[in-house]
Amino acid sequence: MTIGRRIQQSKLVRAILSMALPALLLYAYSEGPEARHTAAPGDDPLACSTAGCHTGTPLNGGGGNVAVNFPNGLTYTPGIPQTFGIVVTDARARVYGFQMTARLESNLTNGQAGDFTAGAQQFVLCDDNTNVRTPTRPCPGNAPVQFIEHNSPFQTNTISVLWTPPSTDVGNIHIYVAANAANGDGNNTGDHIYTASYVLTPQGAAPTIASVVSASAFNPNAGLASGTWLEMYGSGLSATTRSWAGGDFIGVGAPTSLDGVRVTINGIPAFVDYVSPGQVNILAPDDSTTGAAVPVQLINGTVQSNVVTMPKTAVAPALLAPPSFNVGGHQWVVAQFPDQTFVGRPGLIDGLNSRAALPGDIITIYGIGFGPVIPATPVGVIASGSTGLLNQANFRFGGVPAAVVYAGLAPSAVGLYQFNVTVPNIAPGDVALTVEAGGVIVNQNLFITVGQ
């Protein structure tokens, strides 16, 4: 066995080494071969199974093979590094070597595609067999094609190679690899050379998260807590646009993936309600972790977005009060009577029936982010039956406490809280509504109309 022969040695030197240092024969030609030994177009079609390299067994005739594992499948994302896993399979091999190159489909002979970064026991040889590429020293313009290879034999049949594709979509890219499964007998005969090639297609730019906020129909500034709703904004977040449907649920459990789009918060899958290229809506999963910088990331297919961080608290309460209910200089809370009529002055919102609430009326108000309930109900399931809020919610109309008849999850909904509240006996008018739960005051400036 010898692994390649980039450095020629005279017969005399080899004779001396064979007599004086037989143990070194294992590594006599331990560096990889000269450039152009991958069997790619323009390379030696026999790779290194030729005279002066390795002889005695035809190319790919040793009963084994070489394969490459691609973490993102046969795709690449412009500018996003990926690590290939070369696996050499051969029953007789004792040590292993390789050479790999990446070529543009538009120029398979001389079109270098991206850049290799040498790892342990590796170097990147330029096409002129003289220059060695480093992160600060590219290959020269007259020898742009790169060949990453071993500079000492590997004792393992699995070799990792780091490659960064071009920063823009250049079309298909071809990966060529040649591997030496060496028998360790100290010469160039009896070793097995295997080759393989693959075509990577561009997947497009990686998804980018620009911002993540609490559900804007409630309060975009409410923050992150387990079981609250979030809106993610960015680009390339999804290839489709839709909301979840009944078929996406597993029993009563909401989906954590929608058309291949997933989101993790602190590494835990969130529940995905809506996807589109520019916005994704998610329900934060159960997780006791709180802190100033909890990571949030989206995965579209196999491509990961950037990571953004958010402060996370135990509760992040907010009440339903969308921008459409911001009328006449006031942000009105969405509240309804049992007959579904909205609370508010008649004609407050175009197209909605509304009337003022009277003292003693029981009205329903909805919220998110109010925390755990009793009996314990996992986040991300369709609520059923009655539950009770673990953190007591206190409602005040114009500073006057109101009796809360029900405070828990809204039945048949996911991640939504329902509050049935009795309007206190106060003077009529447009009054401020304040709410506190778990020691946290809802940070919304809300109003509701009380009549007489």
C-alpha positions in Angstrom: 0.0 0.0 0.0 0.9 3.6 -0.6 -1.6 6.4 -0.6 -0.9 8.4 -3.8 2.5 9.6 -5.0 2.6 13.3 -5.4 6.3 13.4 -4.5 8.5 11.2 -6.8 11.3 9.2 -5.2 14.3 7.7 -6.8 14.9 3.9 -6.8 17.9 4.5 -4.6 15.9 6.4 -2.0 13.2 3.7 -2.0 15.9 1.0 -1.6 17.5 2.7 1.4 14.1 3.2 3.0 13.1 -0.4 2.4 16.3 -1.6 4.1 16.6 0.9 6.9 13.1 2.0 7.7 10.6 -0.7 6.6 8.0 0.6 9.0 7.9 3.9 7.1 6.9 2.1 3.9 3.3 2.3 5.0 3.6 6.1 4.6 6.2 6.4 1.9 3.8 8.2 -0.4 1.4 9.3 2.3 0.3 12.5 0.6 -2.5 12.4 -1.9 -1.9 12.2 -5.7 -1.3 15.0 -8.1 -4.2 17.0 -9.3 -6.7 15.5 -11.8 -7.0 12.0 -10.4 -10.8 12.0 -9.7 -11.9 10.7 -13.1 -13.9 13.9 -13.7 -13.9 15.4 -17.2 -10.4 16.6 -18.0 -8.9 14.3 -15.3 -7.3 10.9 -15.7 -10.3 8.7 -16.5 -8.7 5.9 -14.5 -8.3 8.1 -11.5 -5.3 6.7 -9.6 -5.5 3.1 -10.8 -2.7 3.7 -13.3 1.0 3.1 -13.6 3.0 5.1 -11.2 0.0 5.5 -8.8 -1.8 2.2 -7.9 -1.8 -0.9 -10.1 -3.0 -4.5 -10.1 -6.7 -4.0 -9.7 -9.0 -2.3 -12.3 -10.8 0.9 -11.3 -13.8 0.0 -9.2 -12.9 -3.7 -9.4 -12.0 -4.3 -5.8 -15.4 -5.5 -4.6 -16.1 -2.4 -2.6 -17.2 1.2 -3.3 -17.0 4.8 -2.3 -20.1 6.8 -1.5 -20.7 10.4 -0.3 -23.4 11.3 2.2 -24.9 14.8 1.7 -26.6 16.3 4.8 -29.0 18.4 2.6 -29.6 15.7 0.1 -28.4 16.3 -3.5 -28.9 20.1 -3.2 -26.9 23.1 -2.3 -27.9 26.6 -1.0 -25.7 29.4 -2.3 -23.1 30.5 0.2 -24.1 28.0 2.9 -21.3 25.5 3.9 -22.0 21.9 4.1 -20.0 18.9 5.2 -19.9 15.8 3.0 -19.3 12.4 4.5 -17.1 10.1 2.3 -17.5 6.4 3.2 -15.1 3.9 1.7 -16.3 0.3 1.8 -13.7 -2.5 1.2 -13.1 -5.7 3.1 -9.3 -5.7 2.7 -8.5 -2.1 3.3 -6.4 -1.0 6.3 -5.9 2.7 5.5 -7.7 5.1 3.3 -7.1 8.1 1.1 -9.2 10.3 -1.3 -9.3 13.1 -3.7 -12.4 15.2 -4.4 -13.3 18.1 -6.8 -16.4 20.2 -7.5 -17.2 21.4 -11.0 -19.7 23.7 -12.7 -22.1 21.9 -15.0 -21.5 24.7 -17.5 -17.7 23.8 -17.5 -17.1 20.4 -16.2 -13.4 20.4 -17.2 -12.2 23.7 -15.7 -15.1 25.3 -13.9 -14.4 25.4 -10.2 -17.5 25.3 -8.1 -17.2 26.8 -4.6 -14.4 26.3 -2.2 -13.0 23.4 -0.1 -11.7 23.9 3.4 -9.0 21.5 4.5 -9.7 19.6 7.7 -7.4 17.4 9.8 -5.1 15.2 7.6 -6.2 17.2 4.5 -5.0 19.9 2.1 -6.4 21.6 -0.9 -4.2 21.3 -4.0 -4.6 23.7 -6.9 -4.7 22.6 -10.5 -1.0 23.6 -11.1 0.2 21.0 -8.5 2.3 23.7 -6.9 -0.1 26.0 -5.0 -2.0 24.9 -1.9 -5.3 26.8 -1.3 -5.9 28.2 2.2 -8.7 30.5 3.5 -6.4 33.5 2.8 -4.7 32.2 -0.4 -7.0 31.2 -3.2 -5.8 29.1 -6.2 -4.3 31.2 -9.0 -6.5 32.4 -11.9 -4.6 30.1 -14.3 -5.2 27.0 -12.1 -8.6 27.6 -10.5 -9.7 24.0 -10.1 -9.3 22.7 -6.5 -8.6 19.1 -5.3 -9.1 18.4 -1.6 -7.2 15.2 -0.6 -5.4 13.5 2.3 -1.9 14.5 3.4 -1.6 11.5 5.6 -3.6 8.2 5.5 -6.8 7.9 7.4 -7.3 5.0 9.7 -11.0 5.2 9.4 -13.2 4.6 6.3 -15.3 7.7 7.0 -13.9 11.1 6.0 -15.5 14.5 6.4 -15.0 17.2 3.9 -16.1 20.8 4.3 -17.3 22.6 1.1 -18.8 26.0 0.6 -20.9 26.4 -2.6 -20.7 29.6 -4.7 -22.5 32.6 -3.2 -25.0 32.7 -6.1 -27.0 30.2 -8.0 -24.7 28.8 -10.7 -26.9 25.9 -11.7 -26.1 22.3 -11.2 -22.8 21.4 -9.6 -21.0 18.0 -10.1 -19.0 16.4 -7.2 -16.4 13.8 -8.2 -14.5 11.7 -5.7 -11.9 9.0 -5.9 -10.9 6.9 -2.9 -8.0 4.6 -2.2 -8.8 1.5 -0.1 -5.2 0.5 0.7 -4.1 -2.9 2.0 -1.2 -1.7 4.0 1.5 -3.9 2.5 3.9 -1.1 1.8 3.8 -0.9 -2.0 1.6 0.4 -4.8 0.1 -2.9 -5.8 -3.0 -4.6 -4.5 -4.8 -1.4 -3.4 -8.3 -0.7 -4.6 -9.4 2.6 -6.3 -13.1 3.5 -6.4 -14.8 6.5 -7.9 -18.3 8.1 -7.6 -19.9 11.3 -8.9 -23.0 13.3 -7.9 -25.0 16.2 -9.1 -26.2 18.9 -6.7 -29.0 21.2 -7.7 -29.5 24.7 -6.3 -32.2 25.0 -3.6 -32.3 28.8 -3.6 -31.4 31.3 -0.9 -31.7 30.2 2.7 -34.8 31.4 4.6 -34.1 34.6 6.5 -35.9 35.7 9.7 -36.2 39.4 10.0 -38.3 39.6 13.1 -40.5 37.6 15.5 -43.4 39.2 17.4 -46.3 38.1 19.5 -49.6 37.7 17.5 -50.4 41.2 16.2 -54.2 40.7 16.6 -53.5 40.6 20.3 -50.4 42.6 21.1 -47.2 42.3 19.0 -45.2 43.5 22.0 -46.5 40.9 24.5 -43.4 38.8 24.1 -42.6 35.1 24.2 -43.9 32.5 26.7 -44.8 28.9 26.4 -48.1 28.4 24.7 -48.3 31.9 23.2 -48.8 32.7 19.5 -46.0 34.3 17.5 -45.7 35.8 14.0 -42.4 35.4 12.2 -41.5 37.7 9.3 -38.8 37.4 6.7 -38.0 36.0 3.3 -37.9 32.6 1.7 -39.7 31.2 4.8 -42.0 28.8 2.7 -42.6 27.9 -0.9 -46.4 27.7 -0.2 -49.1 29.8 1.4 -51.7 28.1 3.5 -53.1 27.6 7.0 -53.3 24.3 8.8 -56.3 22.1 8.1 -57.9 19.2 9.8 -55.8 16.7 7.9 -52.6 18.2 9.3 -53.6 17.3 12.9 -52.6 14.0 14.5 -55.7 13.3 16.6 -56.1 16.4 18.7 -52.4 17.4 18.2 -51.5 20.4 16.1 -48.8 19.9 13.4 -45.2 20.9 14.0 -44.5 20.9 10.2 -46.6 22.4 7.4 -45.4 21.8 3.8 -41.9 21.1 5.1 -41.7 24.2 7.2 -40.7 23.7 10.8 -39.8 26.1 13.6 -37.8 25.4 16.8 -37.8 27.6 19.9 -34.9 26.7 22.2 -34.5 23.6 20.0 -38.0 22.4 20.6 -40.5 22.1 17.7 -43.2 24.7 17.7 -46.7 24.2 16.3 -47.1 25.7 12.8 -50.4 27.3 12.0 -49.7 29.3 8.8 -47.0 29.4 6.2 -46.1 31.8 3.4 -42.9 33.1 1.9 -42.9 36.2 4.1 -44.8 35.2 7.2 -45.1 32.1 9.4 -47.4 31.8 12.4 -46.5 29.5 15.3 -47.5 28.4 18.7 -44.6 28.3 21.2 -44.1 24.8 22.7 -44.0 23.8 26.3 -40.6 24.6 27.8 -39.8 25.7 31.3 -36.8 27.7 30.1 -36.9 31.5 30.5 -34.3 34.0 29.9 -33.1 37.0 27.9 -32.0 35.3 24.7 -34.0 32.1 23.7 -33.1 31.0 20.1 -35.7 30.8 17.4 -35.0 29.2 14.0 -37.0 28.1 10.9 -36.2 25.1 8.8 -37.6 25.1 5.2 -37.2 21.5 3.9 -33.6 20.8 4.9 -32.4 24.4 4.8 -32.0 26.3 8.1 -32.6 30.0 8.5 -30.6 32.4 10.6 -31.2 32.2 14.4 -32.9 35.1 16.2 -33.2 35.4 19.9 -36.1 36.6 22.1 -36.6 37.2 25.8 -38.8 34.6 27.3 -41.0 34.9 30.4 -43.3 32.5 32.3 -46.3 34.3 31.0 -46.9 36.9 28.2 -50.5 37.8 28.5 -52.4 39.7 25.8 -56.0 40.3 24.9 -57.7 40.2 21.5 -57.6 43.7 20.2 -56.8 43.9 16.5 -55.8 47.1 14.6 -59.3 47.1 13.0 -60.7 47.8 16.5 -58.5 50.9 16.9 -61.2 53.6 16.2 -61.6 57.2 17.4 -58.3 57.3 19.2 -59.0 54.2 21.3 -58.0 50.6 21.1 -61.1 48.6 21.9 -60.9 45.1 23.2 -62.9 42.5 21.4 -65.7 41.4 23.7 -68.9 39.6 22.9 -72.2 38.8 24.4 -73.6 35.2 24.4 -75.5 36.1 21.2 -72.2 36.9 19.5 -73.0 40.7 19.4 -69.9 42.7 20.0 -69.5 45.1 22.9 -69.2 48.7 21.8 -71.2 51.7 20.7 -73.7 50.9 17.9 -71.8 51.3 14.6 -68.4 51.3 16.2 -67.0 48.9 13.6 -68.4 48.9 10.1 -70.2 45.7 9.4 -70.4 44.5 13.0 -73.4 44.5 15.3 -72.5 46.1 18.6 -74.0 47.5 21.8 -72.8 48.8 25.1 -72.4 46.4 28.0 -74.5 46.9 31.0 -73.6 46.3 34.7 -74.3 42.6 35.4 -73.8 41.5 31.8 -71.5 38.5 31.3 -69.2 39.1 28.3 -66.5 37.0 26.7 -63.0 38.2 26.1 -60.2 36.2 24.5 -56.4 36.1 25.2 -53.1 34.4 24.6 -50.0 33.8 26.7 -51.7 33.4 30.1 -49.8 30.3 31.1 -50.7 26.8 32.4 -54.2 25.6 33.3 -55.7 23.0 35.6 -56.2 20.2 34.8 -52.8 20.3 33.0 -53.3 20.5 29.2 -50.3 20.2 26.9 -49.6 23.1 24.5 -50.6 22.3 20.9 -53.7 20.3 21.5 -57.4 21.1 20.8 -58.8 22.1 24.2 -61.8 20.2 25.5 -64.0 20.7 28.5 -63.4 23.3 31.2 -60.1 24.3 32.6 -59.0 26.8 35.2 -56.1 29.3 34.8 -53.3 28.5 37.2 -52.4 32.2 37.4 -55.5 34.1 38.5 -56.6 36.8 36.1 -57.9 40.0 37.6 -60.0 42.3 35.4 -60.8 46.0 36.2 -63.2 48.3 34.4 -62.3 51.9 35.1 -60.3 50.6 38.1 -63.3 48.7 39.5 -62.7 44.9 40.0 -64.9 42.6 37.9 -66.0 39.1 38.8 -64.5 36.5 36.5 -66.9 33.6 35.9 -64.6 31.5 33.7 -60.8 31.8 33.0 -59.3 28.9 31.1 -58.6 27.5 27.6 -61.3 28.2 25.0 -62.9 24.8 24.2 -62.3 23.5 20.7 -59.5 26.0 20.1 -55.7 25.7 20.2 -53.7 28.0 22.4 -56.6 30.4 23.0 -57.8 31.6 26.4 -61.4 32.5 27.2 -62.6 34.8 30.0 -66.2 35.2 30.9 -66.4 38.4 32.9 -69.3 40.1 34.7 -69.4 43.8 34.1 -69.2 45.7 37.4 -71.6 48.3 38.6 -69.9 51.5 37.3 -70.9 54.7 35.7 -71.6 54.5 31.9 -69.0 55.6 29.4 -65.9 54.5 27.6 -63.7 53.0 30.4 -60.2 51.6 30.5 -59.9 47.9 30.8 -56.9 46.6 32.7 -55.9 43.0 33.4 -53.2 41.3 35.5 -52.3 37.7 35.6 -49.4 35.9 37.4 -48.1 39.3 38.6 -47.8 40.6 35.0 -50.0 43.5 33.9 -51.2 43.2 30.3 -49.3 46.0 28.5 -52.2 47.2 26.3 -54.0 50.4 26.6 -57.5 49.0 26.1 -61.1 50.5 26.3 -64.6 49.1 26.6 -68.0 50.8 26.5 -70.3 50.4 29.5 -73.9 51.6 29.1 -76.8 52.1 31.5 
